[in-house]
Amino acid sequence: MKRREFINLLGGVSLTWPLAARAQQTTMPRIGFLSSASAAAYKPYVSAYRIGLNEAGFVEDRNIAIDFR
């Protein structure tokens, strides 16, 4: 009887392990903004893009990151 309980325990742990690992991932989505122009040239576009992200429920540095290059 103890062998069956042990096998059931191992089976249960192996089924729930991927769910626990997936729940711990807290990576923030990242958007890359690439441009060869100066920062002043695309500043109006960046501000409009941030407004659009805010309307969609994304706030920079809270639930989304933007990288400028």
PyMOL CGO cylinders between C-alpha atoms (Angstrom):
from pymol import cmd
from pymol.cgo import CYLINDER

trace = [
    CYLINDER, 0.00, 0.00, 0.00, 2.80, 2.45, 0.77, 0.3, 1, 1, 1, 1, 1, 1,
    CYLINDER, 2.80, 2.45, 0.77, 4.37, 1.87, -2.63, 0.3, 1, 1, 1, 1, 1, 1,
    CYLINDER, 4.37, 1.87, -2.63, 1.15, 2.92, -4.40, 0.3, 1, 1, 1, 1, 1, 1,
    CYLINDER, 1.15, 2.92, -4.40, 0.87, 6.06, -2.29, 0.3, 1, 1, 1, 1, 1, 1,
    CYLINDER, 0.87, 6.06, -2.29, 4.47, 6.96, -3.10, 0.3, 1, 1, 1, 1, 1, 1,
    CYLINDER, 4.47, 6.96, -3.10, 3.91, 6.46, -6.84, 0.3, 1, 1, 1, 1, 1, 1,
    CYLINDER, 3.91, 6.46, -6.84, 0.75, 8.60, -6.68, 0.3, 1, 1, 1, 1, 1, 1,
    CYLINDER, 0.75, 8.60, -6.68, 2.69, 11.31, -4.87, 0.3, 1, 1, 1, 1, 1, 1,
    CYLINDER, 2.69, 11.31, -4.87, 5.44, 11.31, -7.49, 0.3, 1, 1, 1, 1, 1, 1,
    CYLINDER, 5.44, 11.31, -7.49, 2.87, 11.47, -10.28, 0.3, 1, 1, 1, 1, 1, 1,
    CYLINDER, 2.87, 11.47, -10.28, 1.10, 14.41, -8.67, 0.3, 1, 1, 1, 1, 1, 1,
    CYLINDER, 1.10, 14.41, -8.67, 4.34, 16.32, -8.15, 0.3, 1, 1, 1, 1, 1, 1,
    CYLINDER, 4.34, 16.32, -8.15, 5.45, 15.72, -11.73, 0.3, 1, 1, 1, 1, 1, 1,
    CYLINDER, 5.45, 15.72, -11.73, 2.12, 17.08, -13.03, 0.3, 1, 1, 1, 1, 1, 1,
    CYLINDER, 2.12, 17.08, -13.03, 2.13, 20.24, -10.92, 0.3, 1, 1, 1, 1, 1, 1,
    CYLINDER, 2.13, 20.24, -10.92, 5.84, 21.08, -11.32, 0.3, 1, 1, 1, 1, 1, 1,
    CYLINDER, 5.84, 21.08, -11.32, 5.47, 22.86, -14.73, 0.3, 1, 1, 1, 1, 1, 1,
    CYLINDER, 5.47, 22.86, -14.73, 2.56, 24.93, -13.40, 0.3, 1, 1, 1, 1, 1, 1,
    CYLINDER, 2.56, 24.93, -13.40, 4.56, 26.13, -10.41, 0.3, 1, 1, 1, 1, 1, 1,
    CYLINDER, 4.56, 26.13, -10.41, 7.56, 27.00, -12.58, 0.3, 1, 1, 1, 1, 1, 1,
    CYLINDER, 7.56, 27.00, -12.58, 5.39, 28.94, -15.03, 0.3, 1, 1, 1, 1, 1, 1,
    CYLINDER, 5.39, 28.94, -15.03, 3.73, 30.91, -12.23, 0.3, 1, 1, 1, 1, 1, 1,
    CYLINDER, 3.73, 30.91, -12.23, 7.07, 32.20, -10.94, 0.3, 1, 1, 1, 1, 1, 1,
    CYLINDER, 7.07, 32.20, -10.94, 8.13, 33.86, -14.17, 0.3, 1, 1, 1, 1, 1, 1,
    CYLINDER, 8.13, 33.86, -14.17, 7.69, 37.59, -13.80, 0.3, 1, 1, 1, 1, 1, 1,
    CYLINDER, 7.69, 37.59, -13.80, 9.56, 38.87, -16.83, 0.3, 1, 1, 1, 1, 1, 1,
    CYLINDER, 9.56, 38.87, -16.83, 8.45, 42.25, -18.08, 0.3, 1, 1, 1, 1, 1, 1,
    CYLINDER, 8.45, 42.25, -18.08, 7.63, 42.61, -21.79, 0.3, 1, 1, 1, 1, 1, 1,
    CYLINDER, 7.63, 42.61, -21.79, 10.21, 44.75, -23.59, 0.3, 1, 1, 1, 1, 1, 1,
    CYLINDER, 10.21, 44.75, -23.59, 9.76, 46.94, -26.67, 0.3, 1, 1, 1, 1, 1, 1,
    CYLINDER, 9.76, 46.94, -26.67, 12.75, 48.02, -28.71, 0.3, 1, 1, 1, 1, 1, 1,
    CYLINDER, 12.75, 48.02, -28.71, 12.71, 51.43, -30.42, 0.3, 1, 1, 1, 1, 1, 1,
    CYLINDER, 12.71, 51.43, -30.42, 15.42, 51.71, -33.08, 0.3, 1, 1, 1, 1, 1, 1,
    CYLINDER, 15.42, 51.71, -33.08, 16.24, 54.88, -34.98, 0.3, 1, 1, 1, 1, 1, 1,
    CYLINDER, 16.24, 54.88, -34.98, 19.25, 56.36, -36.71, 0.3, 1, 1, 1, 1, 1, 1,
    CYLINDER, 19.25, 56.36, -36.71, 17.96, 59.92, -36.30, 0.3, 1, 1, 1, 1, 1, 1,
    CYLINDER, 17.96, 59.92, -36.30, 18.58, 62.16, -33.31, 0.3, 1, 1, 1, 1, 1, 1,
    CYLINDER, 18.58, 62.16, -33.31, 16.32, 61.88, -30.27, 0.3, 1, 1, 1, 1, 1, 1,
    CYLINDER, 16.32, 61.88, -30.27, 14.71, 65.26, -30.98, 0.3, 1, 1, 1, 1, 1, 1,
    CYLINDER, 14.71, 65.26, -30.98, 13.59, 64.12, -34.45, 0.3, 1, 1, 1, 1, 1, 1,
    CYLINDER, 13.59, 64.12, -34.45, 11.39, 61.31, -33.20, 0.3, 1, 1, 1, 1, 1, 1,
    CYLINDER, 11.39, 61.31, -33.20, 10.30, 62.79, -29.86, 0.3, 1, 1, 1, 1, 1, 1,
    CYLINDER, 10.30, 62.79, -29.86, 6.67, 63.49, -30.99, 0.3, 1, 1, 1, 1, 1, 1,
    CYLINDER, 6.67, 63.49, -30.99, 6.31, 59.91, -32.20, 0.3, 1, 1, 1, 1, 1, 1,
    CYLINDER, 6.31, 59.91, -32.20, 7.59, 58.50, -28.92, 0.3, 1, 1, 1, 1, 1, 1,
    CYLINDER, 7.59, 58.50, -28.92, 5.18, 60.59, -26.87, 0.3, 1, 1, 1, 1, 1, 1,
    CYLINDER, 5.18, 60.59, -26.87, 2.25, 59.52, -29.07, 0.3, 1, 1, 1, 1, 1, 1,
    CYLINDER, 2.25, 59.52, -29.07, 3.37, 55.90, -28.75, 0.3, 1, 1, 1, 1, 1, 1,
    CYLINDER, 3.37, 55.90, -28.75, 3.49, 56.18, -24.95, 0.3, 1, 1, 1, 1, 1, 1,
    CYLINDER, 3.49, 56.18, -24.95, -0.01, 57.69, -24.92, 0.3, 1, 1, 1, 1, 1, 1,
    CYLINDER, -0.01, 57.69, -24.92, -1.26, 54.78, -27.01, 0.3, 1, 1, 1, 1, 1, 1,
    CYLINDER, -1.26, 54.78, -27.01, 0.38, 52.29, -24.66, 0.3, 1, 1, 1, 1, 1, 1,
    CYLINDER, 0.38, 52.29, -24.66, -1.21, 54.02, -21.66, 0.3, 1, 1, 1, 1, 1, 1,
    CYLINDER, -1.21, 54.02, -21.66, -4.63, 53.81, -23.31, 0.3, 1, 1, 1, 1, 1, 1,
    CYLINDER, -4.63, 53.81, -23.31, -4.05, 50.08, -23.82, 0.3, 1, 1, 1, 1, 1, 1,
    CYLINDER, -4.05, 50.08, -23.82, -3.24, 49.66, -20.12, 0.3, 1, 1, 1, 1, 1, 1,
    CYLINDER, -3.24, 49.66, -20.12, 0.56, 49.58, -20.30, 0.3, 1, 1, 1, 1, 1, 1,
    CYLINDER, 0.56, 49.58, -20.30, 2.61, 51.87, -18.07, 0.3, 1, 1, 1, 1, 1, 1,
    CYLINDER, 2.61, 51.87, -18.07, 6.32, 52.22, -18.74, 0.3, 1, 1, 1, 1, 1, 1,
    CYLINDER, 6.32, 52.22, -18.74, 8.56, 50.72, -16.03, 0.3, 1, 1, 1, 1, 1, 1,
    CYLINDER, 8.56, 50.72, -16.03, 5.56, 49.17, -14.28, 0.3, 1, 1, 1, 1, 1, 1,
    CYLINDER, 5.56, 49.17, -14.28, 4.32, 46.50, -16.70, 0.3, 1, 1, 1, 1, 1, 1,
    CYLINDER, 4.32, 46.50, -16.70, 6.31, 47.19, -19.88, 0.3, 1, 1, 1, 1, 1, 1,
    CYLINDER, 6.31, 47.19, -19.88, 9.84, 48.38, -20.69, 0.3, 1, 1, 1, 1, 1, 1,
    CYLINDER, 9.84, 48.38, -20.69, 10.93, 50.43, -23.72, 0.3, 1, 1, 1, 1, 1, 1,
    CYLINDER, 10.93, 50.43, -23.72, 14.53, 50.36, -24.91, 0.3, 1, 1, 1, 1, 1, 1,
    CYLINDER, 14.53, 50.36, -24.91, 15.75, 53.23, -27.07, 0.3, 1, 1, 1, 1, 1, 1,
    CYLINDER, 15.75, 53.23, -27.07, 18.73, 52.71, -29.36, 0.3, 1, 1, 1, 1, 1, 1,
]
cmd.load_cgo(trace, "trace")
